[in-house]
Amino acid sequence: MASPTGFWTKFRSYIWDSDAHLKSPEERALIRKLDFGILVVSCLGFFLKYLDQNNLANAYISGMKEDLHITGNEYTYMGTSYTVAYAIMQVPSTMIIQKIRPSYYLAFCEIGWGIWTFAQAGAKNSQQMYVFRFMVGLFESAFFPCLLYLMGSWYTKTELAKRLAIFHLTGSIGTAMSGYLQAAIYKNLNGHAGLAGWRWLYIICGCMTIPCGLLLFFVLPDLPSNCKVWYLSDEEIQFALARAIRNGKGQPTGKLDMALLKRTFSRWHWYWFVLGYILYGSSCQATGYFGIWLKSENFSVSARNVIPSGGALISMGSIFLWGFLSDLTGSRFIWVFVPLAYGLIPNGILAVWPPSIKLKEFAFLTGGVQLMTAVFYTWANEVCKSDNEERALVVSSMNGLQYAVAAWLPIVIFPQLEAPTFRKGFPGTFGLVIAALIVIVIIKLFADRDERRERAAAADTSSDEEASGDEKLDMKEKESNVDGDELSVK
């Protein structure tokens, strides 16, 4: 039974979980522990992932280009090396954690990318950076899709979107902090011990990443069906499992076979969610070239690192707002469509490339408003919730195939030789926003159709049960009448 609804409980229900006032004290205690075990450590890891991921851009504009004699499209190829490796292990990783505990696998991966982050500090040329970036991408690839799947296994519809939003916005914090960190390192450590400031950036990030990997091993819970983490009792684990089942979440079967592929590819979920996410993710690339444009306009090294962090801060607020509104209103479609529709504005400005520096700066700074990744993944998690393995495959394919496209698309539409105007790139991202909006509407139509079918099937089942009950009642009445007649004859 839920506890009495005081002012604090009602207030918390409005700003956090809309059904918190309906939950028992035991369930609220469980959620707090899950937030500690899943949300906190996943946010730390994702913050470091984006810190490491964005260090390439910060290092490039802070002396790495000159030290490694980077020319032509070599910088783009470094990003491509990372992206190819990142795409390769997305789907396999979510399948691996069906067999290996996520806490073991993700801890191994994070320690691995920390080691290869260290390695980048010793790079002597572009070819070595290709290898190091590839290895960082390979080890980082598991983190995002596996945590999306894991959080979707524990949290309910009123809880999931805002938590995925918090998880996702820590990436923006990492992006912002990367600029501030590089600026501080360049100022205070450039030349210290004979090392350039950009090399110190990789050393410091490696020192931060490895301890966080060890923390995952001890704190991250696995799935409700196989959890053995130290801070949850057996009763709490059983309650969490029952809660997940009650909310329609399919549980792991351990079967990774042709039947899974047949189920997945015979439904619309995989095709449209993957296509929609590829188009959406590809449309978000424009802001990644903010620092390069600032350098072309002769901004200082510190300004090149710090100003883009303003865009990351705007992205953070937007990401949480969309997740909060999605959980509050219960709508996924609206808070996927509206943010992406805003993306027409900054992408349109960059596509036109007006002479005004302030207008272009506005476009770069606000491009992140369209980031509704958390709500998009929440939508996919919920649509596929009844089939655990399909859900893992769809979620990982969305991210993995988007990165597979990102491995070659920048080379085609954002070649460094066309910097900073990128006359194919910015018009291209504008067109991708329009295409993504169309696909999102199609997903909405399919999801609404399935909901109507489910309601009709439930109504038919209810009618059949009522009819069956009426038949049984009629039979009992007939039997009673026969017994009464027999008694009268006697």
N, C-alpha and C positions, 0 to 999 in steps of 0.2 A: 504494500500500500504506500502511495506517495505521501510524503510529509506535508504538513500545513504550508500554505504558500504565503510566506512573509514578503516584506518589501524587497529584501535583497534577492530572494529567490526569483521573484517576478522580474526584477531589473536584470538579473543575470540571464533569465530566459529570453529577454528581449535582445540583449546584445550578444549572447553566446548561443546556447542551444535552446531553440524555441519550445522544446518540450521538457526542459529541465525541471519545471514545477510538477510534472507528471511522473517523474522518476523517483524510485525509492532511494533512501540514503545509501543503500548497498550499491545500487547501479551508479549513482553519482560518484561514489568512492572508486568504483571500477574505472569510470571514465577518466578520473584524475590520474590514476595510476597508468592508464594507457597513454594519456597525454605526456606523462613523464617518460615512459619507456619508448614510445614510438615518435611522438611529435618533437620532443626536445632533441633527441639524438639524431633524428632524420634531418631536422633543420640545421644542426651543426654541420652535419656531413654535406648537405646541399650547399650551405654557405661556402664551405671550403672547396667544393667542386667548382662552383662558379668563380671563386677567387682564383683557383688554379687555371680554369678554362680561359678567363679573360686576361690572365697575365701575359699572354702572347701579344695582345694588342698594346698593352701598357709597356711591355719591354721593347716592342718594335719602335715605338715613338719616343723611347727614353734612352736610345743609344745602341740597342741590339742591331738595328739595321746597319749602322756604320761599323760596329765591331765585327760582325759576321759577313760584311760585304754583300748584303742581300740586294739582289737586282731583279729586274723583270717581275715575273709572277711568283717568285720563290716564297714570298710571304703568304700568298694565296695557297700554295702547295702545302705549306706547313699546316694551315687550317684544314686543308683537305685530308692530310694524313691523319689528323685527329678525328675528323668526322667519319672517315671510312672505318676506322677501328671502332669508333663509338657505335656505328650502325650495325656492325657485324655481330656484336654480342647482346643486342637488346632482347630479341626473342629467345635465344638459347638461355639467357640468364633467368628469365621467368619460368622456363621449363626446368632448369637446374634446381631452383628452390622448391619445386614439387617433390624432389628427391633428397635434397640436402637442406638442413635448417638455414633459413635466411640469415640468422645471426652469425653463423659460421662463415657463410659464403660472402656476405657483404663486408664483414670485418677483414677477410682476406683481400678483397678487392680494394678497399680503401687504403690499407697498408701498402698494397702494391702501387697504387697511383701516387702515394706519398713518396715512395722510393724513386719512381721515375720523375717526379717533380724535382727532387734533388739533382737528378742527372742533368736536367736542362741547364743548371747553373754552370756546368762544365763544358757546354757545347762550344765547338771550335769553328763550325761551318754550318751551312744550311742543310747539308746531307745528314749530319748528326741530329739536327733538330727535327728532320722528318721522322727519324726512327724514334726519338724520345717522345714526340707528340703522338705518334701512333700508339706507343705503349701506354701513355697516360690515358688516351681515349679508350683503349681496350679495357683497362681496369676500372675506369669511371663509368663505363657503359651500363653496368648492372644496377647502379644505385637508384636512378630515377624510376625506371619501370618497376623494379622490385618493390620499392617503397610505395608506389601508387597501388600496386596489387595488394600489398600487405595492409595498407590503411583501409582499402576497400573491403578487406576481409573482416575487419574489427568494427568499423564505425557504421552507423545507420544513416538513413536519408537526411535526418535533421542535423547530423553531426559532421558529415564528410566534406562538403564543399568548402566550408570556411577553414577546415584543417588542411585540406589540400592547398588552399590559397595561402595559408601561412607558410606551409612547406615550400610552395613555389616562390613566394616573395622573398624568402631568404636567399634565393639565387640573385635577385636584384640587389639585396644587401651586399652579397659577395661582389657583384659587379661594381657597385658604388665604392665599396671599401678597397677594391683592387686599385682604383685610381688614387684614393687618398693614401693608401699604403705605399704605392710606387712613388708618389710625390714626396712622402716623408723619407722613404729610403734613399731616393735620389739626393735629397738635401743633406741627409745625415750620414749616409754610409757610402756614397759614391766615391770610389777610390780607396776605401778602407781595406786594409790587408791586401791591397793590390787588385781588388775586385771591383768591377763596374757595378753601379747601382742596380741595374736590371738583373744581374746575377744574384745579388743579395735578396732580391724579391723571391726568386725560386727557392733559395735556401730557407728563408723564414717561413714560406708557405709549406715546405716539406716538414719543417719542425712542428707546425700546427696540425698537419693532416694525420700523421701516424698515430699520435695519442687518441685522436677521435676514432680511428679504426679499432683500437683496442677497446674503447668504450662501447662500441657496437656489440662486440663479442659478449660483454657482460650484462648489457642493459636491454638490448633490443629483444622484444618477445618474438616468437615465431608465429605460426598460425594458431587460431583458436583450437584447431583439431590436434595440434602436437606441441602446444606451448608448455615449457617447463621452467620459465623464468623465475628467479628467486623471490621477487616481490609480489607475485600473485599466488594465492592459496589454491589448493585443488578445487575448493568450492567456487572460488571466483572464476577459475578457468572453465569449469562446467557451466556456470551461469553465463559466461561470455559466449560459449559455444551454443547454448540453448537460445540466447538472444540473437545470434547471427542466423540460426536456422529459422527462428520465428520471423525474422525480417526477410525471409526468402533467399538467403545467400546459400548457393550451392557449395557443398564441402568437397575437399580434394578426394579424388578417387584413386589417384596414383597411376592412372592409365593414360599414357602418352602414345597413342596408336593412330592407325588410319581412321578409326571411328571418330576420333577427335577432329581430324582434318575434314572429314566428311560433314560432321555437324557444323563446323565453323564455316566452311565454304558453301554450304547449302542455305545459309541465312544471309540476310542483308547486312548485318551488323559490321562484319569485318570490312567489307568493300567500302561502305559509305563513311564509316568513322575514320578509316585509314586515309581515304581520299580527302575527306574534309580536313583532317589534321595536317596532311602534307601541304595542302593549299594554304591553310592558315599559318603553319609554321614557316613556310617559305615566304609568306607575305610580311613576316616580321624582321627580315634581314636588314632593312635599310638603316636602322639605328646603329648597327655594328660598324658603320663607316664614319661615325661622328668624329672620332679622334683624328682620322686621316684628313677630313675636311678642315678641322681646326688647325692642323699642321700646315695645310696649304694656304690658310689665311694668316700664317705667321704668328699664331698664338704661342705663348711661352710653353716650355716643357711642363711646368706645374699646371698651367691652365688646361693643356691638352688632357692631362690626367684627371683633373678635378671637375671641370665643367660637365663632362658626360655623366658624372655621378649624380648630377641634378636630375637627369633623365631617369636614372635608376631609382631615385627616390620617388619621383612621380609614378613610376611603374609599380613600386611597392604599394603605395596608397591605392592605386587602381585595382591591383590584383586582390587585395583584401576586400575592397569595397564590393567587387563583383561576387566574390565568394560569400560574403556576409549577406548581400541582397538575395543571392540564389537560395541560401538556406532559409532566410526569413520569409521569402515569398513562396518557396517550394517550386519555383520555375527554373529549369535549366536552359531551355531554349532562349528565353528573353535575354538572359545574362551571358549568353554566348553571342547572340546576334547583335545586341546594342554596342558592346565594346568594339567588335570587329567593324561595325558600320562606321564608328568614329575613325577607324584606321584609314578611311577614304580621304580624310582631311590632310594628315601629315604626308601620306604617300602621294597624294595629289600635288601638294606643294613641291615636293622633291622631284616629282615627275616633270613638272613645269620648269623647275629650277629658276626661280625669279632672281633678279639682281640683288634684292634686299638680303643682307647678311642676317638681320634680326628675324626675318620671316623663315629663313632656312634653319636658323638656330631653334626657333619655336617648333618647327617640324621635327627636328632631331630630338628635342627634349620631350615632346609629347607623344612620340611614336609608340611608346610603351603603354599608353592608355588602352590600346587594343588587346593587351595581354589578358586573356580569359582562360588560359590553359587549365587551371584548376577546375573550373566549372565544366569545361569540355570533357576532361577525364572523369569527373564525377558523373556526368551524363552517361558516358560509355560504361563505367562501372555499374551503374544502376540498370541500364538496359540489358546488360549481360549477366546480371547477378545470379540468375538461377543455374548457370552452368559455370562452375569454377574454372575449369581448364580453358574454356572458350574465353572467359573474361581475361585470364592471364595472357592468352594469345592475342586478343584484340588490343589490349592496353599496350603491350610491348611492341606490337606491330605498328601501332600509331606512331610511337616515338622513333622506333628503329627505322622504318621506311622513310619517315620525314628526314632523318639524318642521312639516309642513303641518298636521297635527292639532294640534300644540302652538301654532299660530298663533291658533286660536279656542277650544280647550278651556279654557285658564285664564280666559278672559272669562266662560265659562259656569259653571265650577265653582269658580273662585277670584276672584270679583269683590272688589275692594278694599273695597266697602261692607260685606262680611261679615267683614273682618279683625278679630281674628286667628284666630277659631274656625273659619271656613270650613266651615260645616255641610254643604255639598255637596261641597267639594273633598276633604277627608280621607277621608270614607267612599267617595268615588269612586275614589281611588287604591288603597284597600284592595280594592275589587271588581276593579280592573284587574290587580292582582297575581294574583288567583285565575284570571282569564281568561287571562293570559299563561302561567301554569303549565300550563293545559290545552292551549294551542297548542303549547308546547314538547314535551309528550308526543306530540302528533300528528306533529310534525316528526321526532322520534325514530323513530316507527313507519314513516314514509315512508323515512327514510334507511336503516333496517335492511332494509326490503324491497328497496331498490335494491342494497344490498350483497349480499344473497342472490342476486339476479338476476345481478349481475356475476360472482359466484363460480361460479354455474351455467353462465353463458356461457363463462367461462374454462375450466371443466372440460370442457364440450362441445367447445371448440376444441382442447383438449389431446387429447381422445379421438379427434377427427377426424384430428389430426396423427399420432397413434400408429397409427390404422387405415390412414392413407395410407402410413405408413412400412412397416407390415406387408405391405400390398399390393405395394409396390415390391419388398420383399424376396422375396415369393412369386414375383413375375414374374422376378426375377433367378435364383432357384433353378430355375424352369421352363426358362428360357433355358439355364442351365447343364446341366440334364438333357438337353435336346434336343441341345445341342452334344456332350454325352458320347455319346448314342445314335448320332449321325451319325458320330462318330469310331470307334465300335465296328463299325458297318456297313462303313466303309471298311477 
